[in-house]
Every structure is written in structure tokens, then in C-alpha cells.
Amino acid sequence: MPVLGPRLAGFSQYNVMPYVQDDWRLGKKLTVNLGLRYDNYTTPKEKNNHAGTFDIVNNSYKLGLYPANKYNFSPRIGLPMR
């Protein structure tokens, strides 16, 4: 019997976001803050591997809803004055 109505799927995704920061005092009133964060968002995958994408150009099927972006770097620069 076909299922009518919405179906719930068990999707999972892992997000890793390490962050490093350091401060340098350059004088009595000037401090430099430098930081870098890396955001790694994996592609969401369905627990039974039923969801994926089909690439027409390469004639290939890949699990997950979209490709993961591995180049998410976020620099931070701060110059607080005292």
C-alpha cells in the first residue's frame, strides 16, 4: 500500500567549528587581536542512504543532499584602544 502524506526521514549532519585567537600588546594603549575560525559543514545524509543527488554530466549518484564546502575560513582582526 502506498504511503500518503509526509514522510519523516532521519537526516544527520556534523558541524565542526574550531576557533583560535591570540592577543599581542604593541604599546601601553594598543593591543592587536587576531583570530581564525574554520567552519566545516558536512553534507546532510539520510540514515538509510535513501537521499542523494544525481549528476547528469558525469552520470553519477552521490549520497547526501549537496556537496560539502571545505573552504569556510573566517579571519578576525581587532584593534581595541585603551
DSSP file (Angstrom, degrees, kcal/mol; ACC not computed):
  #  RESIDUE AA STRUCTURE BP1 BP2  ACC     N-H-->O    O-->H-N    N-H-->O    O-->H-N    TCO  KAPPA ALPHA  PHI   PSI    X-CA   Y-CA   Z-CA
    1    1 A M              0   0    0      0, 0.0     2,-0.0     0, 0.0     0, 0.0   0.000 360.0 360.0 360.0 130.5    0.0    0.0    0.0
    2    2 A P        -     0   0    0      0, 0.0     2,-0.5     0, 0.0     0, 0.0  -0.346 360.0-115.7 -69.4 150.9    1.5    3.4   -0.9
    3    3 A V        -     0   0    0      2,-0.0     2,-0.4    -2,-0.0     4,-0.1  -0.758  28.4-158.8 -88.7 127.2    2.2    5.9    1.8
    4    4 A L        +     0   0    0     -2,-0.5     0, 0.0     2,-0.1     0, 0.0  -0.872  53.3  20.3-106.5 140.0    0.1    9.0    1.6
    5    5 A G  S    S-     0   0    0     -2,-0.4     2,-0.0     2,-0.0    -2,-0.0  -0.385 104.2 -24.6  97.7-178.8    1.1   12.3    3.3
    6    6 A P        -     0   0    0      0, 0.0     2,-0.4     0, 0.0    -2,-0.1  -0.340  54.3-149.3 -71.5 148.1    4.5   13.5    4.6
    7    7 A R        -     0   0    0     -4,-0.1     2,-0.5    -2,-0.0    -2,-0.0  -0.931  10.0-136.1-114.0 141.3    7.3   11.0    5.5
    8    8 A L        -     0   0    0     -2,-0.4     2,-0.4     2,-0.0     0, 0.0  -0.835  19.9-164.7 -97.5 132.6    9.8   11.8    8.1
    9    9 A A        -     0   0    0     -2,-0.5     2,-1.2    38,-0.0    37,-0.0  -0.880  22.8-123.4-116.0 148.7   13.4   10.9    7.3
   10   10 A G        +     0   0    0     -2,-0.4    37,-2.3     2,-0.0     2,-0.3  -0.719  38.2 176.9 -93.6  89.3   16.3   10.7    9.8
   11   11 A F  E     -A   46   0A   0     -2,-1.2     2,-0.3    35,-0.2    35,-0.2  -0.683   6.8-170.0 -91.3 145.5   18.9   13.1    8.4
   12   12 A S  E     +A   45   0A   0     33,-2.3    33,-2.3    -2,-0.3     2,-0.3  -0.983   7.3 178.8-134.9 149.4   22.2   13.8   10.3
   13   13 A Q        -     0   0    0     -2,-0.3     2,-0.5    31,-0.2    30,-0.1  -0.989  16.3-145.8-148.8 138.1   24.9   16.4    9.8
   14   14 A Y        -     0   0    0     -2,-0.3    28,-2.1    29,-0.2     2,-0.5  -0.910  11.6-168.1-109.9 133.3   28.1   17.0   11.6
   15   15 A N  E     -B   41   0B   0     -2,-0.5     2,-0.5    26,-0.2    26,-0.2  -0.981   2.9-173.8-123.3 122.7   29.4   20.5   12.1
   16   16 A V  E     +B   40   0B   0     24,-2.0    24,-2.8    -2,-0.5    -2,-0.0  -0.972   6.8 173.3-116.7 125.6   33.0   21.2   13.4
   17   17 A M        -     0   0    0     -2,-0.5    22,-0.2    22,-0.2     2,-0.1  -0.625   5.1-178.7-135.7  76.2   34.0   24.8   14.1
   18   18 A P        -     0   0    0      0, 0.0    20,-2.2     0, 0.0     2,-0.4  -0.440   7.4-166.9 -73.9 152.1   37.4   25.2   15.8
   19   19 A Y  E     -D   37   0C   0     18,-0.2     2,-0.4    -2,-0.1    18,-0.2  -0.999   8.6-172.1-142.1 133.4   38.5   28.7   16.7
   20   20 A V  E     +D   36   0C   0     16,-2.2    16,-2.4    -2,-0.4     2,-0.3  -0.964   9.5 172.0-125.5 146.2   41.9   30.1   17.7
   21   21 A Q  E     -D   35   0C   0     -2,-0.4     2,-0.3    14,-0.2    14,-0.2  -0.994   6.6-178.3-151.4 147.2   42.7   33.6   18.9
   22   22 A D  E     -D   34   0C   0     12,-2.4    12,-2.5    -2,-0.3     2,-0.4  -0.985  15.1-142.2-145.6 154.5   45.7   35.4   20.3
   23   23 A D  E     -D   33   0C   0     -2,-0.3     2,-0.4    10,-0.2    10,-0.2  -0.940   9.8-167.4-119.2 139.2   46.4   39.0   21.6
   24   24 A W  E     -D   32   0C   0      8,-2.7     8,-3.4    -2,-0.4     2,-0.7  -0.996  14.4-144.1-125.5 130.2   49.6   41.0   21.2
   25   25 A R  E     +D   31   0C   0     -2,-0.4     6,-0.2     6,-0.2     3,-0.1  -0.838  19.9 175.7 -93.4 117.7   50.2   44.2   23.2
   26   26 A L        -     0   0    0      4,-2.1     2,-0.3    -2,-0.7     5,-0.2   0.554  65.2 -18.0 -98.8 -11.2   52.1   46.6   20.9
   27   27 A G  S    S-     0   0    0      3,-1.3    -1,-0.1     1,-0.0     0, 0.0  -0.938  86.1 -70.0-171.6-172.2   52.2   49.5   23.4
   28   28 A K  S    S+     0   0    0     -2,-0.3    -1,-0.0     1,-0.2     3,-0.0   0.834 130.9  22.7 -67.0 -31.2   50.6   50.9   26.5
   29   29 A K  S    S+     0   0    0      1,-0.1    53,-2.0    52,-0.1     2,-0.5   0.420 110.4  77.1-117.0   0.1   47.3   51.7   24.7
   30   30 A L  B     +F   81   0D   0     51,-0.2    -4,-2.1    52,-0.1    -3,-1.3  -0.955  45.9 171.8-123.6 125.7   47.3   49.4   21.7
   31   31 A T  E     -D   25   0C   0     49,-1.3     2,-0.5    -2,-0.5    -6,-0.2  -0.986  19.8-146.9-126.1 138.2   46.5   45.6   21.6
   32   32 A V  E     -D   24   0C   0     -8,-3.4    -8,-2.7    -2,-0.4     2,-0.5  -0.921   8.9-162.8-108.2 127.3   46.1   43.6   18.4
   33   33 A N  E     -DE  23  78C   0     45,-3.1    45,-2.7    -2,-0.5     2,-0.4  -0.943   9.8-178.9-108.0 126.4   43.6   40.6   18.4
   34   34 A L  E     +DE  22  77C   0    -12,-2.5   -12,-2.4    -2,-0.5     2,-0.3  -0.991   8.7 163.3-125.5 134.3   44.0   38.0   15.7
   35   35 A G  E     -DE  21  76C   0     41,-2.6    41,-2.6    -2,-0.4     2,-0.3  -0.970  19.9-161.4-146.3 161.0   41.7   35.0   15.3
   36   36 A L  E     -DE  20  75C   0    -16,-2.4   -16,-2.2    -2,-0.3     2,-0.4  -0.979   5.5-168.7-146.6 131.0   40.7   32.4   12.8
   37   37 A R  E     -DE  19  74C   0     37,-2.0    37,-3.0    -2,-0.3     2,-0.5  -0.952   6.7-157.2-121.1 142.1   37.7   30.2   12.7
   38   38 A Y  E     - E   0  73C   0    -20,-2.2     2,-0.6    -2,-0.4    35,-0.2  -0.978   5.2-161.3-119.7 121.4   37.1   27.2   10.4
   39   39 A D        -     0   0    0     33,-2.6     2,-0.7    -2,-0.5    33,-0.5  -0.904   6.6-174.4-105.5 115.6   33.5   26.0    9.7
   40   40 A N  E     -B   16   0B   0    -24,-2.8   -24,-2.0    -2,-0.6     2,-0.7  -0.892   3.0-178.1-112.9 101.6   33.2   22.5    8.4
   41   41 A Y  E     -BC  15  69B   0     -2,-0.7    28,-0.6    28,-0.6   -26,-0.2  -0.887  14.5-151.0 -99.0 116.5   29.6   21.7    7.5
   42   42 A T        -     0   0    0    -28,-2.1     3,-0.0    -2,-0.7    27,-0.0  -0.426  30.4 -92.2 -80.1 162.6   29.3   18.1    6.3
   43   43 A T        -     0   0    0     -2,-0.1   -29,-0.2     1,-0.1     2,-0.2  -0.543  44.6-107.7 -74.2 137.6   26.6   17.2    3.8
   44   44 A P        -     0   0    0      0, 0.0    21,-1.2     0, 0.0     2,-0.4  -0.457  40.4-166.8 -65.4 134.0   23.3   16.0    5.4
   45   45 A K  E     -A   12   0A   0    -33,-2.3   -33,-2.3    19,-0.2     2,-0.3  -0.953  19.8-122.9-125.7 145.1   22.8   12.3    4.9
   46   46 A E  E >   -A   11   0A   0     -2,-0.4     3,-2.0     5,-0.4   -35,-0.2  -0.641  25.3-123.0 -85.0 142.4   19.7   10.2    5.4
   47   47 A K  T 3  S+     0   0    0    -37,-2.3    -1,-0.1    -2,-0.3   -36,-0.1   0.757 111.5  40.6 -62.6 -26.3   20.2    7.3    7.9
   48   48 A N  T 3  S-     0   0    0    -38,-0.1    -1,-0.3     0, 0.0    -2,-0.0   0.245 112.5-115.0-103.6  12.2   19.1    4.6    5.4
   49   49 A N  S <  S+     0   0    0     -3,-2.0    -2,-0.1     1,-0.1    -4,-0.0   0.868  75.7 131.4  56.8  41.6   21.0    6.2    2.4
   50   50 A H        +     0   0    0     13,-0.0     2,-0.4     2,-0.0    -1,-0.1   0.552  52.9  69.9 -97.1 -10.0   17.8    7.0    0.5
   51   51 A A        +     0   0    0     -5,-0.1    13,-1.7     2,-0.0    -5,-0.4  -0.908  60.2 123.5-114.2 136.6   18.6   10.6   -0.3
   52   52 A G  E     -G   63   0E   0     -2,-0.4     2,-0.4    11,-0.3    11,-0.2  -0.939  49.3 -98.8-166.5-174.1   21.2   11.7   -2.7
   53   53 A T  E     -G   62   0E   0      9,-2.6     9,-2.7    -2,-0.3     2,-0.5  -0.940  20.7-144.1-125.1 147.8   21.9   13.8   -5.8
   54   54 A F  E     -G   61   0E   0     -2,-0.4     2,-0.7     7,-0.2     7,-0.2  -0.955   8.9-149.1-114.1 124.5   22.4   12.6   -9.4
   55   55 A D  E  >> -G   60   0E   0      5,-3.1     5,-1.5    -2,-0.5     4,-1.1  -0.834   7.2-167.9 -94.5 112.3   24.9   14.4  -11.6
   56   56 A I  T  45S+     0   0    0     -2,-0.7    -1,-0.2     2,-0.2     5,-0.0   0.868  84.4  54.7 -68.7 -37.1   23.7   14.3  -15.2
   57   57 A V  T  45S+     0   0    0      1,-0.2    -1,-0.2     2,-0.1    -2,-0.0   0.931 121.3  28.1 -64.4 -47.0   27.0   15.5  -16.6
   58   58 A N  T  45S-     0   0    0      2,-0.1    -1,-0.2     0, 0.0    -2,-0.2   0.485 101.0-129.7 -93.9  -3.4   29.1   12.7  -15.0
   59   59 A N  T  <5 +     0   0    0     -4,-1.1     2,-0.3     1,-0.2    -3,-0.2   0.936  63.4 131.5  53.0  52.0   26.2   10.2  -14.9
   60   60 A S  E   < -G   55   0E   0     -5,-1.5    -5,-3.1     2,-0.0     2,-0.4  -0.942  51.2-141.4-135.6 155.2   26.9    9.5  -11.2
   61   61 A Y  E     -G   54   0E   0     -2,-0.3     2,-0.4    -7,-0.2    -7,-0.2  -0.957  18.0-171.1-117.4 132.1   24.9    9.3   -7.9
   62   62 A K  E     -G   53   0E   0     -9,-2.7    -9,-2.6    -2,-0.4     2,-0.1  -0.974  24.4-118.5-126.1 139.1   26.3   10.7   -4.6
   63   63 A L  E    S+G   52   0E   0     -2,-0.4   -11,-0.3   -11,-0.2     2,-0.1  -0.445  76.5  48.1 -70.6 148.0   24.9   10.3   -1.2
   64   64 A G  S    S-     0   0    0    -13,-1.7   -19,-0.2    -2,-0.1    -2,-0.2  -0.188  87.3 -95.2 103.4 162.5   23.8   13.5    0.6
   65   65 A L  S    S-     0   0    0    -21,-1.2    -1,-0.1     1,-0.3   -13,-0.1   0.782  98.6  -3.7 -88.1 -28.3   21.8   16.5   -0.4
   66   66 A Y  S    S-     0   0    0    -22,-0.2    -1,-0.3    -3,-0.1     2,-0.1  -0.976  85.0 -85.6-157.0 159.0   24.6   18.8   -1.6
   67   67 A P        -     0   0    0      0, 0.0     2,-0.2     0, 0.0    -3,-0.1  -0.398  48.3-108.4 -71.1 147.5   28.4   18.7   -1.6
   68   68 A A        -     0   0    0    -25,-0.1     2,-0.7    -2,-0.1   -26,-0.1  -0.496  22.3-135.6 -74.5 141.8   30.3   19.8    1.5
   69   69 A N  B     +C   41   0B   0    -28,-0.6   -28,-0.6    -2,-0.2     3,-0.3  -0.894  23.0 178.6 -98.7 116.6   32.2   23.1    1.4
   70   70 A K        +     0   0    0     -2,-0.7    -1,-0.1     1,-0.2   -30,-0.0   0.243  65.0  74.9-102.2  12.5   35.6   22.7    3.0
   71   71 A Y        +     0   0    0      1,-0.0     2,-1.1     2,-0.0    -1,-0.2  -0.195  52.7 130.7-119.8  41.4   36.9   26.2    2.4
   72   72 A N        +     0   0    0    -33,-0.5   -33,-2.6    -3,-0.3     2,-0.4  -0.686  26.1 159.2 -98.2  81.3   34.9   28.2    5.1
   73   73 A F  E     -E   38   0C   0     -2,-1.1   -35,-0.2   -35,-0.2    -2,-0.0  -0.866  20.5-167.3-103.0 137.3   37.7   30.2    6.9
   74   74 A S  E     -E   37   0C   0    -37,-3.0   -37,-2.0    -2,-0.4     2,-0.1  -0.910   6.7-160.3-127.2 103.0   36.7   33.3    8.9
   75   75 A P  E     -E   36   0C   0      0, 0.0     2,-0.4     0, 0.0   -39,-0.2  -0.462   3.4-159.3 -79.6 156.4   39.6   35.6    9.9
   76   76 A R  E     -E   35   0C   0    -41,-2.6   -41,-2.6    -2,-0.1     2,-0.4  -0.998  10.1-179.6-137.4 131.8   39.2   38.1   12.7
   77   77 A I  E     +E   34   0C   0     -2,-0.4     2,-0.4   -43,-0.2   -43,-0.2  -0.999   5.8 179.2-131.1 130.9   41.2   41.2   13.4
   78   78 A G  E     -E   33   0C   0    -45,-2.7   -45,-3.1    -2,-0.4    -2,-0.0  -0.996  17.4-173.6-134.6 140.0   40.7   43.6   16.3
   79   79 A L        -     0   0    0     -2,-0.4     2,-0.3   -47,-0.2   -47,-0.2  -0.641  16.8-175.9-126.9  72.6   42.5   46.8   17.4
   80   80 A P        -     0   0    0      0, 0.0   -49,-1.3     0, 0.0     2,-0.4  -0.549  13.3-148.2 -73.8 133.0   41.0   47.8   20.7
   81   81 A M  B      F   30   0D   0     -2,-0.3   -51,-0.2   -51,-0.2   -52,-0.1  -0.811 360.0 360.0 -98.7 139.1   42.3   51.1   22.1
   82   82 A R              0   0    0    -53,-2.0   -52,-0.1    -2,-0.4    -1,-0.1   0.403 360.0 360.0-107.7 360.0   42.6   51.6   25.9
